[in-house]
Amino acid sequence: MKDPAPSAPPAGDAGAPLRRERIVALVLEHEFVRVTDLAETFGVSSVTIRGDLEVLGRQGALRRVRGGAMHVKAAPPPEEASSGTAVDSLALEKTQLARHAAALVADGENIIIDAGTTATFLARELVARGDLADVVIFTNSLRVAAELEPAIPRFSVLVTGGTLRPATHALVDPLGGAMLERIHADTVFLGCHGVHLESGVTGAHLLEAELKQRMINASRRRVVLADSTKLGRIGLAPICALSKVNLLVTDAGAAPGFVSAVQEQGVGVELARGRPPDGDAEGECRSGLEGE
């Protein structure tokens, strides 16, 4: 027997409207959020969060799935009963993107990693590369910094500073871009909300998009990581035109016509796939950056 779904905040829960608004923003940014993470972020019980998700699900603001919630425009599960599988599939795609991107990094490079779920996956894949050393990594993400910590001293990790956005654990202006104005990095790895042929690369939040622009200006090579559900989408905040991107890393679900159109604008495109049987993904990944 199902528990009755709450239709209004419980007595004394005056913060529910603002909390639910922030939950929607988190889902928009990350596409999938877990009940346990939300409960920790907002300092409330998992029961309260489940109630919030039920209400937001009925309002059409998100899709309620086992263990959390997904963005309504994320790749829908084939059946409601298999929604957990859809979440696992999304995580797999992001892992593939991250592994592909991690193979682009060489010993001695200086790189920038922005905030977001895919960026967190990238940090994990970089740590897993035991062959990689003497890499300096700048990030505005507290989560990314924490993921990279086990690789110190192989990696040097520098956090930009700035003002913390609790929704994404990202540091932004004011004062978020001061460090970026003083460096010249080899490569920046950027996440985004959408990649569009005319509108370019866009984000969901204005302050985070502004810091991504600073990262672009501080880097020689610009790599955008976007799973295929983000292709053709337009977010609220402009980040950059496609002409400023050197390489787009996406997955095998990308429409061939869209890929061709991006390439016609002078942007390299690589499709991240599962790890080859011999575990050697580096040769496949490096081709898009030759001569850059």
C-alpha positions as CSV (number, residue, x, y, z in Angstrom):
1,M,0.0,0.0,0.0
2,K,1.4,3.3,-1.0
3,D,1.9,6.2,1.4
4,P,-0.5,9.1,0.7
5,A,1.3,11.7,-1.4
6,P,1.5,15.1,0.4
7,S,-0.3,17.9,-1.3
8,A,0.9,20.7,0.9
9,P,3.9,21.4,3.1
10,P,3.5,20.0,6.6
11,A,2.8,22.4,9.4
12,G,5.9,24.5,10.3
13,D,7.6,23.7,7.0
14,A,7.7,27.3,5.8
15,G,10.8,26.7,3.7
16,A,9.2,24.1,1.5
17,P,8.4,26.4,-1.5
18,L,12.0,27.7,-1.7
19,R,13.5,24.3,-1.1
20,R,11.4,22.8,-4.0
21,E,12.4,25.7,-6.2
22,R,16.1,24.8,-5.5
23,I,15.4,21.1,-6.1
24,V,14.1,21.9,-9.5
25,A,17.2,24.0,-10.2
26,L,19.4,21.1,-9.1
27,V,17.6,18.7,-11.4
28,L,17.9,21.1,-14.3
29,E,21.6,21.3,-13.7
30,H,22.4,17.7,-13.0
31,E,19.6,15.8,-14.8
32,F,19.5,13.3,-12.0
33,V,19.5,13.9,-8.2
34,R,19.4,11.4,-5.4
35,V,17.0,11.6,-2.4
36,T,19.9,11.1,0.1
37,D,22.0,13.9,-1.5
38,L,19.1,16.3,-1.4
39,A,18.3,15.5,2.2
40,E,22.0,16.2,3.1
41,T,22.1,19.4,1.1
42,F,18.9,20.9,2.7
43,G,19.3,19.4,6.1
44,V,15.9,17.7,6.1
45,S,14.8,14.0,6.3
46,S,14.6,11.7,3.3
47,V,10.9,11.5,4.0
48,T,10.5,15.2,3.5
49,I,12.5,15.1,0.3
50,R,10.4,12.3,-1.1
51,G,7.3,14.4,-0.4
52,D,8.8,17.3,-2.2
53,L,9.6,15.1,-5.2
54,E,6.1,13.7,-5.3
55,V,4.6,17.2,-5.4
56,L,7.0,18.4,-8.0
57,G,6.4,15.3,-10.1
58,R,2.7,15.9,-10.1
59,Q,3.3,19.5,-11.1
60,G,5.4,18.3,-14.1
61,A,8.5,20.0,-12.8
62,L,10.5,16.8,-12.8
63,R,10.2,13.0,-13.3
64,R,10.2,11.0,-10.1
65,V,12.3,7.8,-10.4
66,R,13.5,5.2,-7.9
67,G,16.0,6.8,-5.5
68,G,15.6,10.4,-6.8
69,A,14.3,12.5,-9.7
70,M,15.3,13.2,-13.3
71,H,14.8,16.2,-15.5
72,V,11.6,15.9,-17.5
73,K,13.6,16.4,-20.8
74,A,16.2,13.8,-20.0
75,A,16.1,10.6,-22.0
76,P,12.9,9.0,-20.8
77,P,12.9,5.4,-19.5
78,P,11.3,2.9,-21.9
79,E,8.9,1.8,-19.2
80,E,8.1,3.4,-15.8
81,A,9.0,0.1,-14.1
82,S,12.5,0.3,-15.4
83,S,13.3,3.9,-14.4
84,G,16.2,2.8,-12.3
85,T,17.8,1.4,-15.4
86,A,17.4,4.7,-17.2
87,V,19.3,6.4,-14.4
88,D,22.1,3.8,-14.6
89,S,22.2,4.4,-18.4
90,L,22.6,8.2,-17.9
91,A,25.4,7.6,-15.4
92,L,27.1,5.2,-17.9
93,E,27.0,7.8,-20.7
94,K,28.6,10.4,-18.4
95,T,31.3,7.9,-17.3
96,Q,32.1,7.2,-21.0
97,L,32.4,11.0,-21.7
98,A,34.6,11.4,-18.7
99,R,36.9,8.5,-19.5
100,H,37.2,9.8,-23.1
101,A,38.1,13.2,-21.8
102,A,40.6,11.9,-19.2
103,A,42.5,10.2,-22.0
104,L,43.1,13.6,-23.6
105,V,45.3,14.7,-20.7
106,A,49.0,14.2,-20.8
107,D,51.8,14.4,-18.1
108,G,52.8,17.9,-17.2
109,E,49.7,19.6,-18.5
110,N,47.8,22.4,-16.8
111,I,44.0,22.0,-17.1
112,I,40.8,23.6,-15.9
113,I,37.7,21.6,-14.9
114,D,34.4,23.4,-14.2
115,A,31.6,22.3,-12.0
116,G,28.9,19.7,-12.7
117,T,28.1,16.0,-12.7
118,T,30.2,15.2,-15.8
119,A,33.1,17.2,-14.3
120,T,32.9,15.1,-11.2
121,F,33.0,11.9,-13.3
122,L,36.0,13.4,-15.1
123,A,37.8,13.9,-11.9
124,R,37.3,10.3,-10.9
125,E,38.6,9.1,-14.2
126,L,41.7,11.3,-14.0
127,V,42.5,9.9,-10.5
128,A,42.1,6.3,-11.9
129,R,44.8,7.0,-14.5
130,G,47.7,5.8,-12.4
131,D,50.1,6.6,-15.3
132,L,49.3,10.3,-15.1
133,A,51.5,12.7,-13.2
134,D,52.7,16.3,-12.8
135,V,49.2,17.7,-13.8
136,V,48.1,21.0,-12.4
137,I,44.3,21.2,-12.2
138,F,42.3,24.4,-11.5
139,T,38.6,24.0,-10.6
140,N,35.7,26.0,-9.2
141,S,34.0,22.9,-7.9
142,L,34.3,21.7,-4.3
143,R,33.1,18.3,-5.4
144,V,35.7,18.0,-8.2
145,A,38.5,19.1,-5.8
146,A,37.4,16.5,-3.3
147,E,37.4,13.8,-5.9
148,L,40.9,14.8,-7.0
149,E,42.4,14.8,-3.5
150,P,43.5,11.1,-3.5
151,A,45.8,11.8,-6.5
152,I,47.8,14.5,-4.6
153,P,50.8,14.8,-5.0
154,R,50.6,13.3,-8.5
155,F,48.3,16.2,-9.2
156,S,48.4,19.7,-7.9
157,V,44.8,20.9,-7.2
158,L,44.0,24.6,-7.0
159,V,40.5,25.9,-6.1
160,T,39.5,29.2,-7.6
161,G,37.8,30.7,-4.6
162,G,34.7,32.9,-4.8
163,T,31.2,32.7,-3.6
164,L,29.6,29.2,-3.0
165,R,26.5,28.2,-4.8
166,P,25.0,25.4,-2.5
167,A,22.9,24.0,-5.3
168,T,25.9,22.8,-7.3
169,H,28.9,23.2,-4.9
170,A,30.4,25.6,-7.4
171,L,32.4,28.8,-6.7
172,V,31.4,31.9,-8.7
173,D,31.8,35.6,-8.7
174,P,32.3,37.9,-6.9
175,L,36.0,37.0,-6.6
176,G,35.5,33.6,-8.4
177,G,37.4,34.6,-11.5
178,A,40.5,36.4,-10.1
179,M,42.7,33.4,-10.2
180,L,41.6,32.5,-13.8
181,E,42.7,36.0,-15.0
182,R,46.3,35.2,-14.0
183,I,46.8,31.8,-15.7
184,H,47.3,30.3,-19.1
185,A,46.0,26.7,-19.1
186,D,46.5,24.1,-21.8
187,T,42.9,22.8,-21.8
188,V,39.6,23.5,-20.2
189,F,36.9,20.9,-19.8
190,L,33.4,22.4,-19.8
191,G,30.0,21.0,-19.0
192,C,26.9,22.7,-20.3
193,H,23.1,22.6,-20.4
194,G,22.9,22.7,-24.2
195,V,24.8,22.8,-27.5
196,H,23.0,24.6,-30.4
197,L,24.1,25.3,-33.9
198,E,23.1,29.0,-33.8
199,S,23.0,29.8,-30.0
200,G,26.3,27.9,-29.3
201,V,27.1,26.5,-25.8
202,T,24.7,27.6,-23.1
203,G,24.3,26.9,-19.3
204,A,21.5,26.9,-16.9
205,H,22.8,29.5,-14.4
206,L,24.1,33.0,-15.2
207,L,26.8,33.2,-12.6
208,E,28.2,29.8,-13.5
209,A,28.1,30.6,-17.2
210,E,30.1,33.8,-16.5
211,L,32.8,31.8,-14.8
212,K,32.9,29.3,-17.7
213,Q,33.6,32.3,-20.0
214,R,36.6,33.2,-17.8
215,M,37.8,29.6,-18.0
216,I,37.6,29.7,-21.8
217,N,39.6,32.9,-22.0
218,A,42.3,31.4,-19.7
219,S,42.7,28.2,-21.9
220,R,44.4,27.4,-25.2
221,R,42.1,24.4,-26.0
222,R,38.4,24.3,-25.2
223,V,36.7,20.9,-24.8
224,V,33.0,20.7,-24.2
225,L,31.5,17.5,-22.7
226,A,27.9,17.1,-23.6
227,D,25.9,13.9,-23.7
228,S,23.5,13.5,-26.7
229,T,20.4,14.7,-24.8
230,K,22.0,18.2,-24.6
231,L,22.5,18.5,-28.4
232,G,20.1,21.0,-29.9
233,R,19.1,22.4,-26.5
234,I,19.4,26.0,-25.5
235,G,19.9,27.1,-21.9
236,L,19.3,30.4,-20.2
237,A,22.8,31.6,-20.0
238,P,25.2,32.0,-23.0
239,I,28.6,30.5,-22.5
240,C,30.3,30.8,-25.9
241,A,29.8,30.5,-29.7
242,L,30.6,27.1,-31.3
243,S,33.5,28.8,-33.0
244,K,35.3,29.1,-29.7
245,V,35.2,25.3,-29.1
246,N,38.0,23.1,-30.3
247,L,36.4,19.8,-29.5
248,L,33.0,18.5,-28.6
249,V,32.9,15.1,-26.8
250,T,29.5,13.5,-26.9
251,D,28.1,9.9,-27.1
252,A,27.0,7.5,-29.8
253,G,23.4,8.8,-29.5
254,A,24.3,12.0,-31.2
255,A,22.4,12.6,-34.5
256,P,24.8,12.2,-37.5
257,G,23.3,15.4,-39.1
258,F,24.0,17.4,-36.0
259,V,27.5,16.1,-35.8
260,S,28.2,17.0,-39.4
261,A,26.8,20.5,-38.9
262,V,29.0,21.1,-35.9
263,Q,32.1,19.8,-37.9
264,E,31.2,22.2,-40.7
265,Q,31.7,25.1,-38.2
266,G,35.3,23.9,-37.7
267,V,34.7,22.1,-34.4
268,G,36.1,18.6,-33.8
269,V,33.6,16.0,-32.6
270,E,34.5,12.7,-30.9
271,L,32.0,10.1,-29.8
272,A,32.8,8.5,-26.5
273,R,32.2,4.8,-26.3
274,G,32.8,2.0,-23.8
275,R,36.3,1.0,-22.9
276,P,37.8,-1.1,-25.7
277,P,38.6,-4.7,-24.8
278,D,42.3,-4.1,-24.4
279,G,41.6,-1.0,-22.2
280,D,43.5,1.3,-24.5
281,A,41.3,4.3,-25.3
282,E,44.1,6.8,-25.7
283,G,44.7,6.4,-29.4
284,E,41.0,6.8,-30.2
285,C,40.8,9.9,-28.1
286,R,43.8,11.9,-29.2
287,S,42.9,12.3,-32.8
288,G,40.6,15.3,-32.4
289,L,43.3,17.4,-30.7
290,E,46.1,16.9,-33.2
291,G,47.6,20.2,-34.3
292,E,45.6,22.2,-31.8
